[in-house]
């Protein structure tokens, strides 16, 4: 990129004449070859001050375009990046326009502004109160109808004032919680990139580093582009970042599951029943059985001899809390296997299910059960019969 030519004496004279009275807008009109950033920087170097107050910038999306952007955000759940790309504006501009429009629609009171469109002192104090409470920037935008840059600028100003007065700084946005808008340190970004280069997925990396899934996704997109320029790709992915193989997943069968399945097969359990009790899919279980049978034949040991129990009633299980049923329960159980052995995970799973079954239900849960079809049944207390009316009592009275 070619460097801009140095400032001439004539340009400096024009800037010194117009900037104090007309501000940045007036100087920019007279110095058409200079950008706003260059004019502002030169005015700062020359020590120029202006009394002119420019009007606050307006949202980039207005009218029907803004209404459509709000609809896409609220109904279609589009991201701000996608909305910005659709309407030809930046992600930040789309976010500001939509959040300012949603402020009043969601029942919040928009911030009061002066004739120049800037916040009045009472609203600045209201903004600082939200900053002291640790609200996220996006939540402050929604409650006050202001831009993200205004929130960030006030945070910087307030922190400078607190530091000058010897007071503690503001707590981080969101009270330190990991969310998509939080600013990550260089060390955290480097850790996320290193885990991506090891072949891990976004969910695993988010759990290990504490960064939000959205932040990990953005880091991954930039990493994919950087690797593509070098002719490289992420492990298990193509040049576009599409994953074809995974390094870790809750869908994988752990070694402890495999060992437990092999033990049951050696004890004579049928393959399907052993697979169900070790939370292994049937196809994988039969493949493991075939590998075990080939291993026994190679070592000259007796083959597997499953003992089939015969017909049994459908749905009959040994325990109501084992084994896990359904895809969600199976993957939830395999999450436990990431940090403990199969026997430990099984014991913890059964204990959790027992605790859940005996836990008193909240009023909201009871209402949900009633809506789902549950009925309230009056339970008669079981009373012990009076001795006079028992069989022994009647016989005694007849004597």
N, C-alpha and C positions, 0 to 999 in steps of 0.2 A: 504494500500500500504506500503510495507516494506521500511524503511529508508535506504538510501545508506550508505555504511561504511565510516567512517571518512578518510580524506586524510592522507596518510602515508608520511614520510619524503622523501622516494624515489620518490613518485609521485610529491611532491612539487619541488624536485630538477630537475626532468625532465621538469616540467612546466617552471621553472625559466630559464632553459637552452634553450628550444626550442621556447617559446612564443615570446621573443623579436625579433627573426630573422625569424621564419617561421610562426608566427601568429597562429590563431585559428586552421587552417587546419592542420598544422604540429603537433601541440600539440595534436589534436584529433586523429591523426594517431598513435601516440606513446601511448596515454592513451585510449585504446579501451574500457575500462570499464567505462569511464566517458562520460557523455553527453556533447554536445556543451554548453548548458546552465550552467552546473556545472563547466566546464573549464573556461568559461568566467567570472563566478562569483568569482571563486578562484583567477583568475588573477587580478581581480579588488581588492580583499581583500589584495593581496600581493603587490599591487601597481605596477604591471608590465605593461609596454607599449611596443607596437610593431611598427616597421617601415614597416612591411610587409603589402602590400595592396592586399587583396584577390579579385578575380574576382567577379563581381556582379552576383547574381543568375539569372538563365535563367528561362523562362516560363515553367511551368509544361506540357503544351500542345504544341506539335510541329507537323509539317507535316500535314498528312491527318486528324489526330485527331483534330488539331487546325482548319483546314478548315471546318470540320463537325461541330465543336462547333460554329464557326461564322455563319454557315448556320442556325443552330438551333436557334441562338439568333436573327438573322436578319429576316429570313423567317418564322420560326415557332413561334417566340416570346416566346421562353423558358426563364425561369428565370435562373440566374446564379447558384442558389442552385440546380436546376434540372439538369443543364449541368454538374455541379461538381459531382453530384451523378451518372450520367450516365458514366462519364469517370474516376471515382474513385479518384477525387481530391477534395479539399475543395472549398467552394463557392468563397472565396477570390482568390484562384489560378485560378479558371475558369474566374472570372471577369478580373483579370490582363491580362491573356493571350488573351482574346477576345478583350479587349479595346486596348491593344497594337497593335494587328493585324488590328483593325479598324482605327487606327490613320491615316495611310498612305492611306488606301482605301477611306476614306472620304475626302481626299484632304488636310489634315493637315500636318505640317512638324514635323516629329519625332525629339525628342531632340538629340542633338549631344553628344556623349560619348567619353571618353578617351580609352586608350588601355585596361583598366580594366573593361570597361563597365559602368563607373560612369559618372555622369553629369559633363560637363565642367562648369567653372564659369559663362560664358555667359548664359547658360541654367538655372543655379540656379537663376540668376537674372530674367530671363524670368518667371520662376516658381513663384518667389516672387511677380512679378507684377500681375500675375493672382490671387494670394492670396490676394493682396491688393484690387483687384477689387471685391472680394467676390464671385468668381466662386465656383461652387460645385466641390467636389473632383472628381466625375465621369466625369465632363466636362473637368477638367484639365488632367485627364488620357487620354481622347479622343484626346485632342489637342496636347499633348506632347508625348504620348506613353510611359508612366511610370506607375509604380505600385501605388496602393492606399497607401501602407505603406510609400513609398517615399514622397508622398504628405503630409501625416500626420506628418512624421518626420520633414520635412522642415517647416511645420506650427509651430511645437513646438519650433524648433530652432529660427525661426524668432520672435516668441512671446517673447522668453527669451531675445533676443537681444533688442527688443523694450522696454521691461520692465527695462532692465539694463540701457538703455539710457533715461529713464523717458518719453517715448512716449506712445501714446495710443495703445492698442493691436489691432490685426487684427479683422475685422468684421467677424461674424460667416459665415460659408459656406452657399452659396445660399442667402446671404444678409438677413439671419434670416427667410427665407421661410421654411415652413414645407415640407420636402420631405423624401423619404425612407432612405437616407443615413445620415440624421442629428442625432446627439447624443441627446437622451432624458434624462432629469434629473430624479432622483429617484422619485421625487414628481409626475412628469407627468406619469411615469410608474405605480406608485401606483394608481393614479387616473384612468388610463385606465383599470387596473385590477379590481378596485372597480366597474366600470361601467359594465364590462363584468359579474361580479358576480351578478349584478342587472338584468341581462337578456337582455341588450341592444346589438345591432349589431354593426359591424365594422364601417359602414357608420355613424351612429348616434354618436358613440364615437369619430370618427375622427372630426366631426363637432363641438362637444362640447369641446374637449381638444386641438384641433389644431394640433394634431399628424397626420402624414400621414397615409393613409389606409394600406400601406405596413408595417409600424411600428406597427400599431394596430394588423395586422394579425400575425406578428411574436410574439408579446407579448401574443396573444391569444393561439398560438400553444404551447408556453412554459407553459402557465397557465393550459392548458388542460392536459399536461403530468404531471405537478405537482399535480393536483387534482386527476388524475388517480392513482398515487402512494398512495394516501390517501383513495382511494375508493370513491371519490366524483366526481361530474360532474358539469358543468355549468348549470344554470337554463334553462330548455327547451331543453337541449342537451343530447346526449347519452355519453357513455364513450369515444368514438372516437372524440367527439366534433361536431358531426353532429347535426344541429339545427332542431327541430321539431315544436317548438312554439316560437313566437316572443313577446317581451314585448311592442315594439313600431314599427310602420311601416307606411309609407305613404299610404299603402293600406287600413289601418283601417279607419272606419267611425268615425268622431269626434262627440262629444256631441252636438256641435253647428249645425252640419249637421242633426243630428237626430232630434233636436228640430225644425229646419226649416222644415224638411219633415213632422213632426207631425202637425205643424201649417197649412201647405198646405192641408194635408189630412182632417183636421177638417174644413177647408174652402171649401171643396167640390171638390178639384182638383182630377182628376184621378191619380191612383198610378203611372203609367208609366210616365205621364207628370210631376208629382211632383218629381219623382226620377231624371228625366233629368235636371230639373232646380235646384236641390239641389246637383247635382254631386254625386248621390248615384246609385249603381248598381241595376238593376231591381230585382234580387233575394233578395238582402238585403232589398230593399224597400218593397217588398211584405211581407217579414218576419216582418218588423217593422209595416206594416199596420195590419197584423194579431194580433200582440201583442197589438196594440192600440185598435183594435176592441174587443179583449177579455177584455181589461181593461175597456172599456166603458160599456160592458155588465155586468161586475162584479159590477160596480158602479151604475147600473140601469139607465144609460144615453142613449139617442137615438143613434142608430148605425150610421156608416158613410154613407153618401149619396153623392157619387160622381156625379158631373154634367158633363156629356160628351158633348163636344162642337159639335159633329157631324164630318162629313168628312171635311177635309181641304187639301189644296194643299200640296204635299210632299215637305219637306224641308223648309216650311214656319216657320220663327222664329220671335220673337218679336224684338230681337236685334242681329246684326251681331257679337257682341262681347260676347254674352252669350247664352247658357251655353258652357263650355269647351267641346270640342269634341276630341275623341281619347284618347288612354291610356296615352300618354306623357303629354297632356294638363291636364288631370284629376289628375295625380300624381303631376304635377307642382302646380295645384291649392291647392291640399291637403297639400303641403309644406307650403303654406301661412296659412293654418288653424292651424298649430302648434304654431303660435305666435299671432293669432288674431281671432276674432269671425267670424262667417259665413258672416254677413252683411259687415263687414270691409274688409274681404278677397274678397268678390264679387265686392265691389266698387273699390278696388285696382286693381283687375284683369281686369275689364272693362276699367279702366283708362290706364293701361299698353297697352292693345290691341288697344285703340284709338290712343295712342301716337305712337305705332309701325306702325299703318296704315298710319299716316300722316307724319312719319319721312322721310326726303329725303333719297333716296337710294344712296349708294356709287357706284363708277364706277365698282368695282368688283361685287357688287350685281346685277347691271344692266347687266353686261356681263353674269353672271350666269343665269339670267332670260332669256336672249336671247338664251343661249345654251339650256335652258329648253323648248324653243319653242315660247317665247314671240316675238312679232314683233313691229317694230317702225312704228307708225302711225302719219302722219302729221295732226296736229289739226288746223283747219281753225278758225281764230279769229272771234268771233261773233260781227258783226258791226251793229250799229243802222242805220236803213234806213234813207236816206235823206228825209227831209219833202216834197220836191217837188214830190217825187215818192210814197208817201204814199197815201192811199185811200182819206184821207181828202185833201191832196195837189192837187191831180188830180181833185177832184170835185171843189175845189176853182178855179183852173185854167180854168175850163170849163165855169165858170160864165161870 
